[in-house]
């Protein structure tokens, strides 16, 4: 069952934390002096059920998790978060398991630390996690852009080959034709190339007059 407690202090200059902790006393000790610690706990949860919905609703800067037995259910919830609302996640755990650590990272955990939350050291841990997350997201965006660019180039090459074969034109003429289609239809070059491929692959309708 999820129990929540909203922080009294709300200051935009602080790092806004969503804390998932199943030990009430430990949870209450975190963020009791936000002015000194540089962060504020905007929401406290006793488990990770419905975590994605809570993140969507409250928009924290980071999620900090310290559960007695994290388990596989936590990873399922984190995978949903990663798919819909990517966010830095710091996970504290009492157990060392290389397989679980690998699965946790795959599920979206940014920083995995052994031991319990140390309030005095939490802020730098959060700062590092947020910096790592930003770097990972930038790298992922670069990889996605590169993949899309390569896919676009592949589609353009396929369209040019079709034009060269069907229209008996040179590669330069095929490329010029694609650019004209792109400008005339207000499409990107890869989109125009897809349109040309679809046009050439469109089945023709035959009529039997006999």
Steps between C-alpha positions, in 0.01 A plus 500: 500500500629846410520764768580857405611809684552833326790717614404825669779702342482566127792689346584488130872538576511159666534163330155344519512138618243224486601260778403132496581350841317229695646601839301798633765623745777497241271665249413776747868569566563582133448864407414630845733797448466587131667841533820330619479192277415673173203277417140451603290184511180581314348153541564191713388155387519176693533291183546543125153397388362755255832682489462615138164663574641676807792634297265623229293679762770657718793543257793452742860566399618161624366182660685357801418142599596306813298183554574205725438256215497680163411187300399459138171687534696818559688448173172452313375834634829671417488365144157663460645826632791481259264444207261785580673749733879455500646645818815459714455211744724433802461154652642401839521129572629281784585212269772467239385311194675561165203360310250718683721807454518435125124454481446814710713708265310358202174595674612861537698527825761775464696437822507175700652529847556240770375584848230726637433865426746732670322835521825693544639357175178480300524835318833427323372153411192658344708761316721230347195293400336797333820582310537138390138489390541816294808354334326167428199678350724714280687191378173317435366796302818508294474129428132533406577789266782302339274197455226713343753667272632163383146373445423815303808457284403137435151603388642775277740256334217251442282769342783620277563145379132463413501827307818403316357159405146607414565844352841420347668804654837562659557503874530878492172534313330260743623701796379824339159340441477401866591851610226640276244260647617601846454872431173462310340289775661679796658173619844415626722319251454161673121554507501587131710189431244285684221653292687418178561141612134458596394640162719260307393205717131583471328212316353585162141411416447299183181484297388201300301617197440155378 
